[in-house]
Amino acid sequence: MTSYTNEVQGIHSYLGNDSVMVENGNGLQISGIGQVSLPTTNIKLNNVLIVLDIKKKFYQSLNLQRNKTVILYFILGTFFLRT
């Protein structure tokens, strides 16, 4: 997820009715979907959600480090991140 549209390639409008629920229980509107290339790597993320009201890039908050374990749980269309 990101709100930084200048870093997203191949943006398509999101036509669904889903939203992203954040910690305080608010639902944030998804405005688009695209691809992001992570700097200094060969990693390309597909289907990155553009959520204009989000404050931090989700892919950046993972802090991809080799010495850090990140677990992403997918349960019934929902995901949880645990570090």
C-alpha positions as CSV (number, residue, x, y, z in Angstrom):
1,M,0.0,0.0,0.0
2,T,1.1,3.5,-0.7
3,S,-0.2,7.0,-1.2
4,Y,2.8,8.0,-3.3
5,T,1.4,7.7,-6.8
6,N,4.6,9.1,-8.4
7,E,6.4,5.8,-7.4
8,V,3.7,3.5,-8.9
9,Q,3.8,2.3,-12.5
10,G,0.9,1.0,-14.6
11,I,-1.9,2.5,-12.4
12,H,-5.4,1.2,-12.9
13,S,-8.5,2.6,-11.3
14,Y,-9.9,0.5,-8.5
15,L,-13.6,-0.2,-9.2
16,G,-14.4,-2.3,-6.2
17,N,-16.1,-1.3,-2.9
18,D,-13.4,-2.7,-0.6
19,S,-11.5,-0.5,1.8
20,V,-8.4,-0.9,4.0
21,M,-9.1,-1.1,7.7
22,V,-6.5,0.5,9.8
23,E,-5.7,0.0,13.5
24,N,-8.3,2.6,14.8
25,G,-11.0,0.8,12.9
26,N,-11.4,3.4,10.1
27,G,-11.8,2.1,6.5
28,L,-9.6,3.9,3.9
29,Q,-10.7,4.0,0.3
30,I,-8.6,2.3,-2.3
31,S,-8.3,4.5,-5.4
32,G,-6.0,2.4,-7.6
33,I,-3.7,-0.5,-8.2
34,G,-0.2,-0.6,-9.7
35,Q,3.3,-1.9,-9.6
36,V,6.3,-0.7,-7.5
37,S,10.0,-1.5,-8.0
38,L,11.8,-1.5,-4.7
39,P,14.9,0.7,-4.8
40,T,18.4,-1.0,-4.8
41,T,16.8,-4.5,-5.5
42,N,15.4,-6.4,-8.4
43,I,12.1,-6.8,-6.6
44,K,8.9,-5.7,-8.3
45,L,5.7,-5.7,-6.3
46,N,2.5,-6.2,-8.3
47,N,-1.0,-5.2,-7.3
48,V,0.1,-2.5,-4.9
49,L,-2.9,-0.7,-3.5
50,I,-3.0,3.1,-3.8
51,V,-4.7,4.4,-0.7
52,L,-4.4,8.2,-0.7
53,D,-5.2,8.6,3.0
54,I,-2.5,6.2,4.3
55,K,0.4,7.9,6.0
56,K,3.2,5.3,5.4
57,K,4.2,3.1,2.5
58,F,3.3,-0.5,3.5
59,Y,6.1,-2.0,1.5
60,Q,8.6,0.4,3.1
61,S,7.3,-0.4,6.6
62,L,8.3,-4.0,6.1
63,N,11.9,-2.8,6.5
64,L,13.3,-5.7,4.3
65,Q,16.4,-6.7,6.2
66,R,18.1,-10.1,6.2
67,N,18.3,-10.2,10.0
68,K,14.7,-9.4,10.7
69,T,11.8,-11.9,10.5
70,V,8.6,-10.7,9.0
71,I,5.5,-12.9,8.9
72,L,2.5,-12.0,6.8
73,Y,-0.7,-13.9,7.6
74,F,-3.5,-14.2,5.1
75,I,-6.8,-15.2,6.6
76,L,-10.2,-15.0,4.8
77,G,-9.3,-12.1,2.6
78,T,-7.5,-10.2,5.4
79,F,-3.8,-10.0,6.2
80,F,-1.9,-9.4,9.4
81,L,1.8,-8.4,9.6
82,R,3.9,-9.6,12.5
83,T,7.5,-8.6,13.1
